Amino acid sequence: MLGLEFLIFGLLKAALAGAACGAVISLVCLHWEQILDWFRGRAALKQSDVNNVGFSLQERMASGE
């Protein structure tokens, strides 16, 4: 009976992991354009205001955040 329990728990764990991965993949597929827009916006901010980004990082490092 011990081997059967390991098999059942292994299958259950694989099913739960598959369901979680499926949920993540479906959310990414549904919101792919929003995710890309966020990265594009961050890249545009970094390119347009290089000094401000560096200053913010320097300020955070100095304050210990």
N, C-alpha and C positions, 0 to 999 in steps of 0.2 A: 504493500500500500504506500510505502514511503516514496518509491519511484514515481508512482502515479501522481502524488501530491506535487512533487517537483515539476512534473510535466504540466499539470494544470496551472500552477502558479507562474510558470514560465510563459505559457500561452496567454494568460491573463495580463502579465506584464507587457508582453509584446503587443497585445491588442490595445492596451492603454497608451503605450508609447506611440503606436501607429495613429490612434485617434488624436493625440496631442499634436503630432507632426502634421497630420492632415488639417487640423484647425489652423495652425500657424501658416501653412502653405496657402490655405484658402483666404485667410485675412490678407496676406501679402499680395496675392493675386488681385483681390478686390480693391486694394488701396495702393497699387503699384504707382500710379500717376502721382498721387499725393506724396508718396515717399520720395520719388524722383524730384518733384517740385521742391520739397524741403531741402534736399541736398543741393539742388541748383541755387536756391535762395541763399543758403549758407556760403556757397562758393562765391556767389556774386557779392555778398557782404564782405567776405574776406578780401576779394580783389578790389572793391571800391573803397574800403576804409582800412587799409593795412595798418596804419599807425594806431588807430583806435583799438583794433583787435590786440595788437601787441601791448598797448598801454593797459588794457583791461587785464590781460594775463599777468603783466608785471605788478599791477595793483593787487590782484588776488594773491600772488605769491608773497608779496610784502605783508599782507594782512594775515596770512596763515590759513586762508580758506582752501 
